[in-house]
Amino acid sequence: MKKLFHAFFMSLSSFTRIPPLYRGWDEEAKKYMPLMLPFVGAIIGGLYFLLAYLLHLTQLPNMLIALCLLLFPYLITGLMHMDGFCDVVDAKNSYRSLEEKIRILKDPHIGSFGVLYAIFLILIHFVLLSVLDAETNYLFLIFIPITSRIMSALSLTLFKKISVSEYNTEENKSFKTFKIIYFIILLIAVLAIQFIFTKLYVIVSASIIVLHLLATLIANHAFKGINGDVSGYAISISEALSLISLVIMQVII
């Protein structure tokens, strides 16, 4: 339990800008950090919903509320996932050799493709947030970061990692199998909880799963493996574009 405790706060401080109650680093607990990602997502989701609820009470214009909701997931993660998104887009669209793509992937500088695609993604995200029905759909904001992070942790377990990946560590087969089962159970549990609220949430979560998997497969094909940048790329795409299904269902229903 002590290792899991350390792993949780290590994950919280590594993947968010939330000040941790406990500061410290346990190298032996590092392998448990992916197990804690869904719970980090739950904290982000809870704060996301709380912000949306409070903004709705202020009766501010929808566009201003949408702007605040747009900025929150990027700022609370320190733009970490958007940085990964830009790195992957730059490398993938270079159309160079595999070695050169991986070099670009690890380059700290951002290119024109990364800037342009980030602007497109942010604009789409903003428009979708601006047309959400606040009365019925803000509760779903809790589940977005949970589902996307379960998928990221599962993908990093299932897919081959590129040689320069920070997640490219040795682990025994039994622990890998345990992680796969653990993440699948969590995913089913989240979908079941959403089903209790409304079937609509399950449909949108399914779109997060599909979009995350599709983005990961595209990146995996380009780089012959994945890493943390690919995880950020998939999270950025799935969290933003999954709202399309929510808006569509909102119109239909």
Secondary structure as the mmCIF struct_conf table of DSSP 4:
data_model
#
loop_
_struct_conf.conf_type_id
_struct_conf.id
_struct_conf.beg_label_comp_id
_struct_conf.beg_label_asym_id
_struct_conf.beg_label_seq_id
_struct_conf.end_label_comp_id
_struct_conf.end_label_asym_id
_struct_conf.end_label_seq_id
HELX_RH_AL_P HELX_RH_AL_P1 LYS A 2 PHE A 15
BEND BEND1 ILE A 18 ILE A 18
HELX_LH_PP_P HELX_LH_PP_P1 PRO A 19 PRO A 20
BEND BEND2 LEU A 21 TYR A 22
HELX_RH_3T_P HELX_RH_3T_P1 GLU A 27 TYR A 32
HELX_RH_AL_P HELX_RH_AL_P2 MET A 33 LEU A 57
TURN_TY1_P TURN_TY1_P1 THR A 58 GLN A 59
HELX_RH_AL_P HELX_RH_AL_P3 ASN A 62 ILE A 76
TURN_TY1_P TURN_TY1_P2 THR A 77 LEU A 79
HELX_RH_AL_P HELX_RH_AL_P4 MET A 80 LYS A 92
TURN_TY1_P TURN_TY1_P3 ASN A 93 SER A 94
HELX_RH_AL_P HELX_RH_AL_P5 LEU A 98 LYS A 106
BEND BEND3 PRO A 108 HIS A 109
HELX_RH_AL_P HELX_RH_AL_P6 SER A 112 SER A 130
TURN_TY1_P TURN_TY1_P4 VAL A 131 VAL A 131
BEND BEND4 LEU A 132 LEU A 132
HELX_RH_AL_P HELX_RH_AL_P7 ALA A 134 ASN A 137
HELX_RH_3T_P HELX_RH_3T_P2 TYR A 138 ILE A 142
HELX_RH_AL_P HELX_RH_AL_P8 PHE A 143 LEU A 158
BEND BEND5 PHE A 159 PHE A 159
HELX_LH_PP_P HELX_LH_PP_P2 LYS A 160 LYS A 160
STRN STRN1 LYS A 161 LYS A 161
HELX_LH_PP_P HELX_LH_PP_P3 ILE A 162 ILE A 162
TURN_TY1_P TURN_TY1_P5 SER A 163 VAL A 164
TURN_TY1_P TURN_TY1_P6 GLU A 166 TYR A 167
HELX_RH_AL_P HELX_RH_AL_P9 LYS A 173 PHE A 197
HELX_RH_AL_P HELX_RH_AL_P10 LYS A 199 PHE A 223
TURN_TY1_P TURN_TY1_P7 LYS A 224 LYS A 224
BEND BEND6 GLY A 225 GLY A 225
STRN STRN2 ILE A 226 ILE A 226
HELX_RH_AL_P HELX_RH_AL_P11 GLY A 228 LEU A 241
TURN_TY1_P TURN_TY1_P8 SER A 242 SER A 242
HELX_RH_AL_P HELX_RH_AL_P12 LEU A 243 ILE A 252
#
